[in-house]
Amino acid sequence: MGLFRRKDKIVDLGKRYKKQTQRNSEAASNVNNEPSSNLGFLGSLASGSSSSNSQDEYVNLSDNEDRKNKLAKRLLDMTNKIEDLSNQIYHLKQRIEVLEKKMKVSFE
């Protein structure tokens, strides 16, 4: 437990995270700016291809709805199984209490 403890220094990882996010955003903006400026009119055609990606995303939405429905069904089945097991545990506890009373044994 004492291996990672430093009394004289406090390590702030928030600054490092902010720097990384800034670098990533700068890199992404550079990547987005370079193809359109280097390719001229072809760059505008490449940027126009994003509309076809939005159609692909629309198709994926129906897949997501199917996944949501399957997940909801699985969760409902799991909930029902948990309720059944809970009922079984309750009944077993009741039986144990009856047996303890008959045998006059107390574990409390």
MDTraj code that builds the backbone (N, CA, C; nanometers):
import mdtraj as md
import numpy as np

residues = "MET GLY LEU PHE ARG ARG LYS ASP LYS ILE VAL ASP LEU GLY LYS ARG TYR LYS LYS GLN THR GLN ARG ASN SER GLU ALA ALA SER ASN VAL ASN ASN GLU PRO SER SER ASN LEU GLY PHE LEU GLY SER LEU ALA SER GLY SER SER SER SER ASN SER GLN ASP GLU TYR VAL ASN LEU SER ASP ASN GLU ASP ARG LYS ASN LYS LEU ALA LYS ARG LEU LEU ASP MET THR ASN LYS ILE GLU ASP LEU SER ASN GLN ILE TYR HIS LEU LYS GLN ARG ILE GLU VAL LEU GLU LYS LYS MET LYS VAL SER PHE GLU".split()
xyz = np.array([
    [0.0817, -0.1193, 0.0000],
    [0.0000, 0.0000, 0.0000],
    [0.0860, 0.1255, 0.0000],
    [0.2016, 0.1190, 0.0602],
    [0.2865, 0.2357, 0.0697],
    [0.3749, 0.2566, -0.0516],
    [0.3639, 0.1716, -0.1524],
    [0.4507, 0.1830, -0.2686],
    [0.4221, 0.3074, -0.3514],
    [0.2961, 0.3462, -0.3627],
    [0.2588, 0.4570, -0.4488],
    [0.2391, 0.5869, -0.3725],
    [0.2753, 0.5891, -0.2509],
    [0.2518, 0.7054, -0.1670],
    [0.3723, 0.7983, -0.1722],
    [0.3486, 0.9249, -0.1975],
    [0.4537, 1.0256, -0.1992],
    [0.4121, 1.1384, -0.1072],
    [0.4933, 1.1621, -0.0072],
    [0.4594, 1.2653, 0.0897],
    [0.4977, 1.4043, 0.0386],
    [0.6044, 1.4145, -0.0397],
    [0.6538, 1.5446, -0.0801],
    [0.5934, 1.5952, -0.2104],
    [0.5291, 1.5084, -0.2903],
    [0.4742, 1.5500, -0.4183],
    [0.3278, 1.5110, -0.4295],
    [0.2550, 1.5941, -0.5006],
    [0.1172, 1.5629, -0.5358],
    [0.1126, 1.5554, -0.6873],
    [0.0685, 1.4452, -0.7389],
    [0.0639, 1.4236, -0.8829],
    [-0.0742, 1.4630, -0.9321],
    [-0.0781, 1.5585, -1.0263],
    [-0.2039, 1.6041, -1.0835],
    [-0.2144, 1.5503, -1.2252],
    [-0.3019, 1.4540, -1.2455],
    [-0.3189, 1.3941, -1.3774],
    [-0.4172, 1.4720, -1.4634],
    [-0.4877, 1.5658, -1.4043],
    [-0.5832, 1.6465, -1.4797],
    [-0.5147, 1.7316, -1.5848],
    [-0.3982, 1.7880, -1.5522],
    [-0.3247, 1.8704, -1.6492],
    [-0.2804, 1.7862, -1.7676],
    [-0.2330, 1.6664, -1.7386],
    [-0.1888, 1.5780, -1.8452],
    [-0.3051, 1.5411, -1.9369],
    [-0.4204, 1.5159, -1.8789],
    [-0.5388, 1.4805, -1.9570],
    [-0.5797, 1.5972, -2.0466],
    [-0.5764, 1.7192, -1.9926],
    [-0.6126, 1.8371, -2.0719],
    [-0.5170, 1.8551, -2.1894],
    [-0.3881, 1.8336, -2.1647],
    [-0.2898, 1.8450, -2.2728],
    [-0.3164, 1.7416, -2.3813],
    [-0.3480, 1.6193, -2.3404],
    [-0.3746, 1.5144, -2.4384],
    [-0.4981, 1.5472, -2.5216],
    [-0.6025, 1.5968, -2.4572],
    [-0.7237, 1.6306, -2.5321],
    [-0.6981, 1.7461, -2.6277],
    [-0.6164, 1.8430, -2.5864],
    [-0.5825, 1.9531, -2.6763],
    [-0.5029, 1.9017, -2.7954],
    [-0.4064, 1.8132, -2.7713],
    [-0.3274, 1.7565, -2.8806],
    [-0.4155, 1.6785, -2.9759],
    [-0.5087, 1.6014, -2.9209],
    [-0.5979, 1.5224, -3.0063],
    [-0.6882, 1.6122, -3.0894],
    [-0.7404, 1.7186, -3.0292],
    [-0.8275, 1.8090, -3.1034],
    [-0.7488, 1.8836, -3.2107],
    [-0.6247, 1.9232, -3.1801],
    [-0.5410, 1.9899, -3.2799],
    [-0.5076, 1.8945, -3.3940],
    [-0.4764, 1.7706, -3.3604],
    [-0.4448, 1.6723, -3.4636],
    [-0.5666, 1.6462, -3.5515],
    [-0.6833, 1.6391, -3.4907],
    [-0.8048, 1.6151, -3.5674],
    [-0.8357, 1.7335, -3.6584],
    [-0.8160, 1.8550, -3.6093],
    [-0.8418, 1.9717, -3.6937],
    [-0.7407, 1.9795, -3.8066],
    [-0.6148, 1.9412, -3.7798],
    [-0.5140, 1.9400, -3.8850],
    [-0.5471, 1.8365, -3.9913],
    [-0.5929, 1.7210, -3.9508],
    [-0.6280, 1.6163, -4.0459],
    [-0.7466, 1.6600, -4.1296],
    [-0.8444, 1.7252, -4.0664],
    [-0.9619, 1.7705, -4.1402],
    [-0.9282, 1.8834, -4.2372],
    [-0.8345, 1.9700, -4.2037],
    [-0.8007, 2.0840, -4.2880],
    [-0.7086, 2.0455, -4.4028],
    [-0.6190, 1.9543, -4.3834],
    [-0.5194, 1.9209, -4.4836],
    [-0.5782, 1.8617, -4.6115],
    [-0.6649, 1.7614, -4.6065],
    [-0.7120, 1.7016, -4.7314],
    [-0.7891, 1.7992, -4.8182],
    [-0.8712, 1.8835, -4.7607],
    [-0.9508, 1.9746, -4.8412],
    [-0.8633, 2.0815, -4.9044],
    [-0.7594, 2.1271, -4.8336],
    [-0.6739, 2.2305, -4.8902],
    [-0.5800, 2.1722, -4.9949],
    [-0.5341, 2.0501, -4.9791],
    [-0.4412, 1.9897, -5.0736],
    [-0.5114, 1.9366, -5.1978],
    [-0.6344, 1.8952, -5.1868],
    [-0.7025, 1.8306, -5.2977],
    [-0.7901, 1.9246, -5.3791],
    [-0.8133, 2.0429, -5.3332],
    [-0.8952, 2.1377, -5.4081],
    [-1.0392, 2.0908, -5.4157],
    [-1.0895, 2.0766, -5.5410],
    [-1.2291, 2.0368, -5.5564],
    [-1.2536, 1.8930, -5.5129],
    [-1.1516, 1.8080, -5.5163],
    [-1.1693, 1.6705, -5.4700],
    [-1.1912, 1.6671, -5.3191],
    [-1.1308, 1.7644, -5.2486],
    [-1.1517, 1.7726, -5.1048],
    [-1.2966, 1.8011, -5.0711],
    [-1.3619, 1.8863, -5.1532],
    [-1.5032, 1.9155, -5.1279],
    [-1.5887, 1.7924, -5.1552],
    [-1.5503, 1.7121, -5.2555],
    [-1.6227, 1.5876, -5.2813],
    [-1.6057, 1.4899, -5.1657],
    [-1.4839, 1.4863, -5.1103],
    [-1.4586, 1.3965, -4.9980],
    [-1.5379, 1.4402, -4.8761],
    [-1.5506, 1.5703, -4.8565],
    [-1.6295, 1.6173, -4.7422],
    [-1.7771, 1.5931, -4.7660],
    [-1.8195, 1.5855, -4.8909],
    [-1.9587, 1.5561, -4.9237],
    [-1.9947, 1.4118, -4.8963],
    [-1.8954, 1.3257, -4.8834],
    [-1.9224, 1.1849, -4.8569],
    [-1.9762, 1.1634, -4.7168],
    [-1.9674, 1.2638, -4.6310],
    [-2.0205, 1.2493, -4.4956],
    [-2.1715, 1.2346, -4.4963],
    [-2.2386, 1.2857, -4.6014],
    [-2.3835, 1.2683, -4.6088],
    [-2.4195, 1.1213, -4.6292],
    [-2.3379, 1.0482, -4.7049],
    [-2.3654, 0.9047, -4.7216],
    [-2.3411, 0.8309, -4.5909],
    [-2.2472, 0.8797, -4.5086],
    [-2.2242, 0.8183, -4.3777],
    [-2.3451, 0.8359, -4.2883],
    [-2.4142, 0.9495, -4.3016],
    [-2.5319, 0.9717, -4.2175],
    [-2.6421, 0.8723, -4.2531],
    [-2.6514, 0.8336, -4.3815],
    [-2.7493, 0.7328, -4.4205],
    [-2.7126, 0.5981, -4.3595],
    [-2.5830, 0.5666, -4.3548],
    [-2.5388, 0.4431, -4.2920],
    [-2.5721, 0.4442, -4.1437],
    [-2.5583, 0.5601, -4.0812],
    [-2.5922, 0.5714, -3.9395],
    [-2.7408, 0.5493, -3.9184],
    [-2.8229, 0.5921, -4.0130],
    [-2.9665, 0.5713, -4.0011],
    [-2.9984, 0.4221, -4.0042],
    [-2.9304, 0.3484, -4.0884],
    [-2.9502, 0.2039, -4.0952],
    [-2.9081, 0.1401, -3.9633],
    [-2.8003, 0.1901, -3.9045],
    [-2.7527, 0.1360, -3.7783],
    [-2.8510, 0.1620, -3.6650],
    [-2.9334, 0.2649, -3.6778],
    [-3.0318, 0.2937, -3.5736],
    [-3.1321, 0.1797, -3.5602],
    [-3.1718, 0.1205, -3.6708],
    [-3.2652, 0.0083, -3.6624],
    [-3.1977, -0.1108, -3.5952],
    [-3.0678, -0.1285, -3.6236],
    [-2.9935, -0.2348, -3.5562],
    [-2.9878, -0.2079, -3.4066],
    [-2.9699, -0.0805, -3.3712],
    [-2.9650, -0.0443, -3.2299],
    [-3.0990, -0.0700, -3.1624],
    [-3.2079, -0.0455, -3.2331],
    [-3.3399, -0.0719, -3.1756],
    [-3.3586, -0.2214, -3.1525],
    [-3.3122, -0.3027, -3.2469],
    [-3.3197, -0.4481, -3.2286],
    [-3.2377, -0.4912, -3.1078],
    [-3.1193, -0.4324, -3.0945],
    [-3.0350, -0.4649, -2.9804],
    [-3.1020, -0.4231, -2.8500],
    [-3.1651, -0.3058, -2.8513],
    [-3.2344, -0.2588, -2.7305],
    [-3.3479, -0.3531, -2.6944],
    [-3.4214, -0.3973, -2.7955],
    [-3.5325, -0.4894, -2.7693],
    [-3.4824, -0.6215, -2.7133],
    [-3.3728, -0.6737, -2.7702],
    [-3.3158, -0.7987, -2.7204],
    [-3.2650, -0.7824, -2.5782],
    [-3.2005, -0.6685, -2.5527],
    [-3.1488, -0.6424, -2.4189],
    [-3.2626, -0.6298, -2.3186],
    [-3.3702, -0.5609, -2.3586],
    [-3.4854, -0.5462, -2.2691],
    [-3.5464, -0.6825, -2.2384],
    [-3.5546, -0.7682, -2.3389],
    [-3.6102, -0.9020, -2.3174],
    [-3.5211, -0.9826, -2.2234],
    [-3.3891, -0.9743, -2.2441],
    [-3.2964, -1.0470, -2.1567],
    [-3.3052, -0.9968, -2.0136],
    [-3.3136, -0.8658, -1.9969],
    [-3.3242, -0.8095, -1.8628],
    [-3.4538, -0.8526, -1.7950],
    [-3.5618, -0.8565, -1.8711],
    [-3.6900, -0.9014, -1.8157],
    [-3.6820, -1.0474, -1.7734],
    [-3.6207, -1.1311, -1.8572],
    [-3.6043, -1.2729, -1.8221],
    [-3.5175, -1.2888, -1.6975],
    [-3.4093, -1.2119, -1.6914],
    [-3.3206, -1.2208, -1.5753],
    [-3.3922, -1.1746, -1.4486],
    [-3.4715, -1.0697, -1.4605],
    [-3.5465, -1.0206, -1.3451],
    [-3.6451, -1.1244, -1.2961],
    [-3.7128, -1.1890, -1.3897],
    [-3.8079, -1.2936, -1.3520],
    [-3.7376, -1.4105, -1.2833],
    [-3.6217, -1.4487, -1.3344],
    [-3.5467, -1.5583, -1.2718],
    [-3.5027, -1.5200, -1.1307],
    [-3.4586, -1.3954, -1.1151],
    [-3.4157, -1.3491, -0.9825],
    [-3.5331, -1.3516, -0.8859],
    [-3.6501, -1.3092, -0.9315],
    [-3.7692, -1.3117, -0.8451],
    [-3.8043, -1.4550, -0.8071],
    [-3.7978, -1.5465, -0.9021],
    [-3.8271, -1.6873, -0.8727],
    [-3.7285, -1.7436, -0.7704],
    [-3.6006, -1.7139, -0.7886],
    [-3.5004, -1.7622, -0.6934],
    [-3.5203, -1.6995, -0.5557],
    [-3.5579, -1.5734, -0.5534],
    [-3.5848, -1.5075, -0.4260],
    [-3.7014, -1.5742, -0.3536],
    [-3.8048, -1.6086, -0.4282],
    [-3.9192, -1.6783, -0.3687],
    [-3.8786, -1.8154, -0.3155],
    [-3.7958, -1.8855, -0.3911],
    [-3.7493, -2.0169, -0.3462],
    [-3.6674, -2.0054, -0.2181],
    [-3.5830, -1.9049, -0.2113],
    [-3.5027, -1.8831, -0.0903],
    [-3.5935, -1.8529, 0.0281],
    [-3.6952, -1.7703, 0.0055],
    [-3.7883, -1.7370, 0.1132],
    [-3.8585, -1.8625, 0.1648],
    [-3.9050, -1.9468, 0.0725],
    [-3.9736, -2.0690, 0.1140],
    [-3.8791, -2.1641, 0.1876],
    [-3.7542, -2.1727, 0.1427],
    [-3.6565, -2.2566, 0.2133],
    [-3.6308, -2.2045, 0.3542],
    [-3.6234, -2.0730, 0.3701],
    [-3.6057, -2.0159, 0.5038],
    [-3.7240, -2.0509, 0.5943],
    [-3.8435, -2.0431, 0.5382],
    [-3.9621, -2.0763, 0.6164],
    [-3.9586, -2.2231, 0.6610],
    [-3.9182, -2.3117, 0.5708],
    [-3.9092, -2.4537, 0.6050],
    [-3.8048, -2.4773, 0.7137],
    [-3.6921, -2.4078, 0.7025],
    [-3.5872, -2.4228, 0.8035],
    [-3.6373, -2.3774, 0.9396],
    [-3.7116, -2.2660, 0.9418],
    [-3.7658, -2.2177, 1.0693],
    [-3.8626, -2.3183, 1.1298],
    [-3.9447, -2.3816, 1.0463],
    [-4.0393, -2.4820, 1.0962],
    [-3.9628, -2.6009, 1.1543],
    [-3.8583, -2.6446, 1.0833],
    [-3.7783, -2.7570, 1.1328],
    [-3.7070, -2.7212, 1.2629],
    [-3.6570, -2.5979, 1.2723],
    [-3.5898, -2.5550, 1.3951],
    [-3.6873, -2.5544, 1.5124],
    [-3.8101, -2.5121, 1.4887],
    [-3.9099, -2.5101, 1.5947],
    [-3.9440, -2.6520, 1.6379],
    [-3.9559, -2.7436, 1.5408],
    [-3.9874, -2.8826, 1.5761],
    [-3.8765, -2.9456, 1.6553],
    [-3.7512, -2.9140, 1.6200],
    [-3.6370, -2.9734, 1.6881],
    [-3.5959, -2.8927, 1.8117],
    [-3.6598, -2.7795, 1.8295],
    [-3.6288, -2.6887, 1.9406],
    [-3.4824, -2.6486, 1.9401],
    [-3.4345, -2.6091, 1.8199],
    [-3.2968, -2.5647, 1.8022],
    [-3.3001, -2.4172, 1.7678],
    [-3.2105, -2.3414, 1.8289],
    [-3.2033, -2.1993, 1.8009],
    [-3.0615, -2.1615, 1.7641],
    [-3.0430, -2.0914, 1.6502],
    [-2.9104, -2.0498, 1.6054],
    [-2.8920, -1.8992, 1.6200],
    [-2.9757, -1.8320, 1.6902],
    [-2.9664, -1.6867, 1.7025],
    [-2.8827, -1.6469, 1.8186],
])
top = md.Topology()
chain = top.add_chain()
for i, resn in enumerate(residues, 1):
    res = top.add_residue(resn, chain, resSeq=i)
    for name in ("N", "CA", "C"):
        top.add_atom(name, md.element.get_by_symbol(name[0]), res)
traj = md.Trajectory(xyz[None], top)
